[in-house]
Amino acid sequence: MKQDKRGRIGPNAIIRIQEALSSQGGEGVAESVFKQAGLEPYLGSPPETMVPESEVIALHQALRTELGIAEARAIGRDAGRRTGDYLLARRIPKPAQWLLKRLPARLAARLLLEAIAANAWTFVGTGRFTIAPSAPVIEIHDSPLCRGARSNVPLCDFYAGTFERLFQALIHPAARVTETQCAAQGAPYCCFELRW
């Protein structure tokens, strides 16, 4: 019987936030945010397997509550870059990286987007990941990072940081990823534009 993986997210969504918090704000700030999220046990023993998406949602809500939106966004972006580094070091096969770096950027971007889409279940939980027909544009419907939040600015910086790091390393060093609309702003979905 196949196990249902929906509603679970990879541990990088917790581990890399802790690293970014500790690096930018110190252990005390990380402890405060994780306590607010009800995730204090992870400070001493980071998760090694998929976690319930509710924990990731709680962590991002706690970031915004404890630090304010601007600082939470900076932490999310840093954590996303750290996740990209982890994926490059441990998850994306070296031969695939070698190939992507040598292909024309448009083709390489398309292949990378398809690989990200195939693995989206590991980071969107019950959300939905799609590549827009006007690629390179990513859409995330019901993003767990901003679920239930309201804001005047986009809130899914963790995703933007991760995508940007991967595109800079594998497609073009000048690649930039911008969240152009966010469900927290009242948009129907979160939208990420990739440019290089």
C-alpha positions in Angstrom: 0.0 0.0 0.0 1.4 3.4 -1.0 1.8 5.9 1.8 0.1 9.3 1.3 2.8 12.0 1.5 0.5 14.9 1.1 0.4 17.3 4.1 4.1 16.6 4.9 7.1 18.8 4.1 10.8 18.0 4.0 12.9 18.8 7.2 14.9 21.6 5.4 11.9 23.8 6.0 12.6 23.6 9.7 16.4 23.0 9.8 17.4 25.9 7.5 15.1 28.4 9.3 16.9 27.4 12.5 20.3 27.9 10.9 19.3 31.3 9.5 17.8 32.5 12.8 20.9 31.4 14.7 23.2 33.0 12.2 21.4 36.3 11.9 19.8 36.7 15.4 21.6 34.3 17.7 20.4 31.3 19.6 18.1 33.3 21.8 16.1 34.5 18.8 15.9 31.0 17.4 14.7 29.7 20.8 12.0 32.5 21.0 10.6 31.8 17.5 10.6 28.0 17.9 8.9 28.3 21.3 6.3 30.5 19.8 5.7 27.9 17.1 5.6 25.0 19.6 8.6 23.5 18.0 11.2 23.8 20.8 12.2 20.1 20.7 13.7 20.6 17.2 16.3 23.0 18.6 18.0 20.1 20.3 17.1 17.4 17.8 16.4 18.7 14.3 13.9 16.6 12.3 15.4 13.9 10.0 12.3 13.0 8.1 9.3 14.7 6.6 7.3 16.9 9.0 3.6 17.8 9.1 3.0 20.9 7.1 1.2 22.4 10.1 4.6 22.7 11.8 6.0 24.6 8.8 3.0 26.9 8.8 3.3 27.5 12.6 7.0 28.3 12.2 6.4 30.9 9.5 3.6 32.4 11.5 5.9 32.6 14.6 8.7 34.2 12.5 6.3 37.0 11.5 4.9 37.4 15.0 8.2 37.4 16.8 10.3 39.3 14.3 7.9 41.3 12.2 7.4 40.8 8.5 10.5 42.5 7.1 12.9 40.5 9.3 10.9 37.3 8.8 11.2 37.7 5.0 15.0 38.2 5.3 15.3 35.0 7.5 13.1 33.1 5.0 15.2 34.2 2.0 18.4 33.2 3.8 16.9 29.9 4.8 15.9 29.3 1.2 19.4 30.0 -0.1 20.7 27.5 2.6 18.2 25.0 1.3 19.4 25.5 -2.2 23.0 24.9 -1.1 21.8 21.7 0.7 20.1 20.4 -2.5 23.1 21.2 -4.6 25.4 19.4 -2.3 23.2 16.3 -1.5 20.2 15.9 -3.6 20.8 17.0 -7.2 23.1 14.5 -8.9 26.4 15.9 -10.0 26.0 14.6 -13.6 22.7 16.5 -13.8 24.3 19.6 -12.5 27.1 19.3 -15.0 24.6 18.9 -17.9 22.4 21.8 -16.8 25.3 24.2 -16.6 26.3 23.4 -20.2 22.9 23.5 -21.9 21.4 26.7 -23.3 19.8 28.7 -20.4 16.2 28.4 -21.7 16.4 24.6 -22.1 18.2 24.1 -18.8 15.6 26.3 -17.1 12.8 24.2 -18.5 14.5 21.0 -17.4 15.2 22.3 -13.9 11.6 23.5 -13.5 10.3 20.1 -14.5 12.6 18.5 -11.9 11.5 20.9 -9.3 7.8 20.2 -10.2 8.4 16.4 -9.9 9.7 17.0 -6.3 7.3 19.7 -5.3 5.4 17.3 -3.0 8.4 17.6 -0.7 7.9 21.3 -0.1 4.3 22.4 -0.8 2.5 19.9 1.3 -1.2 20.1 0.4 -0.5 23.1 -1.8 -0.2 22.8 -5.6 2.8 23.6 -7.7 2.5 24.4 -11.4 4.7 25.9 -14.1 2.9 28.6 -15.9 2.6 28.4 -19.7 4.6 31.6 -19.8 7.5 29.8 -18.2 9.8 30.5 -16.5 7.0 31.3 -14.0 6.2 29.2 -11.0 2.8 29.2 -9.4 2.1 27.8 -5.9 -1.6 27.5 -5.0 -2.4 27.4 -1.3 1.2 27.9 -0.2 1.8 26.7 3.3 4.3 29.5 3.9 1.6 32.2 3.8 -1.5 30.1 4.5 -4.0 32.2 6.6 -1.7 35.3 6.6 -2.6 38.7 5.4 0.1 41.2 4.2 0.8 44.1 1.9 3.9 42.3 0.7 4.7 38.8 -0.5 5.6 36.3 2.2 7.0 33.3 0.5 10.7 34.3 0.6 11.8 30.8 1.6 10.7 29.5 -1.8 12.1 32.5 -3.7 15.5 32.1 -2.0 15.6 28.4 -2.8 14.6 28.8 -6.4 17.0 31.7 -6.9 20.0 29.8 -5.4 19.3 26.8 -7.7 18.9 28.9 -10.8 22.1 30.9 -10.0 24.1 27.8 -9.6 22.7 25.8 -12.5 21.3 28.2 -15.1 22.9 31.7 -14.9 24.8 33.4 -12.0 22.7 36.6 -12.5 19.4 34.7 -12.1 16.9 36.4 -9.9 13.6 35.1 -8.5 10.8 37.6 -7.5 7.5 36.7 -5.9 5.3 39.0 -7.9 2.0 38.1 -6.2 1.2 36.3 -3.0 -2.0 34.7 -1.6 -1.3 36.7 1.6 -2.0 39.8 -0.5 -5.3 38.4 -1.7 -4.0 36.9 -5.0 -5.4 33.6 -6.1 -2.0 32.0 -5.8 1.7 32.8 -5.2 3.6 33.6 -8.4 7.4 33.5 -8.8 9.1 35.0 -11.9 12.6 33.9 -12.8 14.9 36.2 -14.8 18.5 36.1 -15.8 
